[in-house]
Amino acid sequence: MNTVNSTAVRQGGVASISAVHPDVFQFHILARLDGPSLASLACVSSQLHALSTEDHLWRNICSSTWPSVNHPRVHQIISTFPSGHHSFFSDSFPFPDSRPSKLDVNSSTLPTELIFAVDVYYQNEIIYSKLEEVDTSSSWYLCSPFRFDLLDPKDCASIAIKCSNGSEDDTWLKQKEENLSLSLIVIDPTRKRAVNMSSRRAVSVQRHWLTGDVHMRFGTVLSGDKRRGSAREWVECGVVVTCCGKEGGEMQVREVSMVMEDMEGKGLNGKDSLVILGGIIGEGRKKKERDGSEGKVKYKEFQERKRERKEEKQRKERLLDLVCITVGVAGFLTFWSAILFK
């Protein structure tokens, strides 16, 4: 290596890392690494740890990984995190553990402001980014259904994905599932924490039977109500991406929306959603998903529980109907028996 000083100390014929000038190491070596690689390198030695914790390195990594956070307002907020952009990256990558966890959040500590940073990728290339700041303290927000439209309609025309010809519909949908990915980071400026709520890879891909639009769902299953058997024992935070287009032509992403639903398929309001979001941000539990398959498995389990709950509810309703009919018939017969034998 031509940057190694000629007076460098050599051990076993290998130049000591201290022989490389720190500026050269930071700007020509460390600057080329991605976040996981830089974090791993920081564990090698105290010297590498000191070099790898420079904020400008992590700021560049965050900006390239999530273009939506490349905004002066967000950078200012991230600078208040315990370790700046390093802390932000640690919170937002990898993605949250999809296993439901018990959260204990007091409603009096609900976030008064949240920032949503969404990035949509196709074949790992960014195709859309948006930053949304939301005031969550108003009574209107707390009582309204929790839903965010994260794609401005005027931006739809600029988001075009070239579709390859597919001989079968399943193959074409599989292509979209494998190539389209999404990141949704929720930032709490007050607590100086963030969490990535997306499953990264789609957990469900369906084509609408009438319009032909493709609906891709990126979901994270979270814990809601602690009472076992409650409709909100598990809650799904879902981001739905709607694509339109035909095989062999161009496909556009025209809708990106975020919702929260309980196990009965009912949407949560703003306050209930804030309790859950505040809990997962504060807890900060996360787990690596190497291939993104774990989120799909948990989503299928969530859907199966929803189906079982629906069937159980229908059985109870049928039983209640039968009891009501029986009581009604018995009452009717008793009434007429009393009249006939009077």
Protein Blocks (a to p, Z undefined) as FASTA:
>chain_A
ZZbcfkbcceehiacfklpcfklmmmmmmmmpcfklmmmmmmmpmklmmmmmpfklmmmm
mmmmmmmlmcfklmmmmmmpmnlmmlmmmmmoccddfbdcdddddfklgcfbdcdddddd
eehiafbdcdddddfkbfklmmpccdddfbdfklmmmmccdddddfbfklmmmmmmmmpc
cddddddfklopaddfbghiacbdcddfklopacddddddddfbfbghiaklpccddddd
ddeddehiacddfbdcdddddfkopacdfklmmmmmmmmmmnopacddfkommmmmmmmm
mmmmmmmmmmmmmmmmmmmmmmmmmmmmmmmmmmmmmmmmZZ
